[in-house]
Amino acid sequence: MARLVDTLLSNWRASPAARRYQGLSGRERALVNVLVAAVVIAGVYSLVASLVDFRQLAVTRYLEEETDLGWMQDNRGKVSVGQGQGTARSDTLLSTVVRTTAIEFGFQPRRTQTEGDGVGVRIEAEAFDKVLRWAYALETRHGVEITNADIDVHSPGRVNARFSLR
């Protein structure tokens, strides 16, 4: 540490700013010292104030989360949680779930349209394994029921498919 301080001091003494500082009158040097001290104090104050604000925000957030957790634990028995089918998509449109899940698997359905109480999906020239993994994810992760699936070979490894989902 002492070595670092010595290096910094020797670099300061050799710098043009130090020579200029030495060329100032006593009054001017005192003014520069006061200004430097004010800047350092303002910087330290700013740093400490931001840390205190961050801590206060973190404590507030923690207390809010703790309150939410307590409410959830108190009301745990009042909520019935479904088993599997339909639970993950209660507030989400089925067509949105279908499209976002397809994008996850690296393709875009050619057409998605509402059919009665479900959605019809048309997929063209997509990899067979992607389509099957997508359909499996819809059923297992999102509780979507596949009521009808027509899959035709487009080319080796690629298929055209029509799904009816609910």
N, C-alpha and C positions, 0 to 999 in steps of 0.2 A: 504494500500500500504506500509506504514511504517512497519507494522507487517511482511509483506512478505520480505522486505529488511532485517529486523532484523533476521528473520529465516535463510535467505540465508547466511548472514554474520556469524552467529553462526555455521551453518553447514560447511562453508568454514574454519573457524578457527579450527574446530575439525577434519578436514580431514587430511589424510596423505600427500596430496599434499601441504597443507598450511605449515605443519611442515617442509617439504622438502624445500619449498620456503624460510622459515625463516632461514634455515640452510645455505643458499647460501651467498656468500660474496656480498658486496655492488655493485660491478661491475657486477656480475652475475645476481643479481636482476634487475639492470637497463637494462641489455640485455633482460631478460625475459619480463620486462615491455614493452620494445620497440617492441619485437616480438608479444606480445599479442595485442598491439595497432595496429600494422601493419595488423594482421589477422582480427581484428574487422573492421578496415578501408576498407580492401579489401572486406570483406563480405558486408558491407553497400554499397560500390561502386557497387559491383556486383548486389545487390538487386535493387538499384536505376536505374542502367543501363538497367536491364531487364525490369523494369516497364516502363521506357522511350521508349524502343524498342517496347514493347507491345502496348503502347499508339500510337506510330507512325504507327505501322502496322494497328491498329484499325481505325485510322483516314484515312489512305490510302485506306483501304478496304471500308470504308463508302463513301469516295469521288468517288470511282469506281462504287459502287452500285448506288449512286445518279446519276452519269453520265448515267449508263445503264437505270435507271428508266426514266430519261429525254428522252433518245433515244426512249424507248418503247412508252412513251406518245406521242412523236412527230410522230411516225410511226404507231400509233394505227389504223388510217383509211386505211392504205395501206394493212393491213392483213385481209383476210376474214376468219372468224372462222366458221367452219361447225357446224351444229346443230345435235348433237347426233351421228348417225351412222358413223363409220370409223374415227373419229377424234383422238381418243386416241392411235391408233396403226399405225400411218402413217409411222414411221420409224422402227417399231418393227416387227419382223417376227411373223406371226400369230401362228405358232407352238410354239414359245417361250411364247407368251401370254397365250396360252392354257395350257401349262405345268406349268408355274409359278402360274397361277390362280388355277389350280387343287391342287398344293402343298399348297397354301393358305388354301384350304378347307380340307386338310388332306388326300389326296389320290394322286396316281400317275396313269395317264392313261396307260393302257396296251400297246397301240400302237398309234402312231401319224404319219400319212403319208400325203404327198402332193397329192392332187387330183385336177388336172386342175388349177383353180384359187382359190382353197380353201384347206382345210385340212380335212382329215378324222380322227376321233378319236374313239378308242375302249376302253371301260371301262368294267372291269369284277369284279363282286362280291363286289360292293361298296354300301354304304348306300344310299338309294333312296333320302333322304333329302339332303345329301351332293351333289349328282349329280345335283339335281334341283337348289340348291343355286348356284353352280358353273356355270350352264348354264345361270341362271339369271344374275349373275355378268358379264359373258362374254358379254351378250347383252347390259346391262345397263351401265357398267363402261368402257368397252373396245370397244363398237360399233361393236361387232362380230355378224354376221347374221347366225342364225341356219337355214340351208336350208333343212335339213332332220334329224329326230331323231327316232331311233328304240330302244325301251326300253323293256326288257323282265325280268320277275321275275327270280331271281337266287335262292333265299331262302327268308324266311320272313324278310322283311325290306331291302333286298339286291337285286341289279339289275345288269344285263349286259346291256350295252348300246352302240349304234353306232351313232355317230353324223357326219354330214357333215356341215362344217363351212365355212363361207366366210367373 
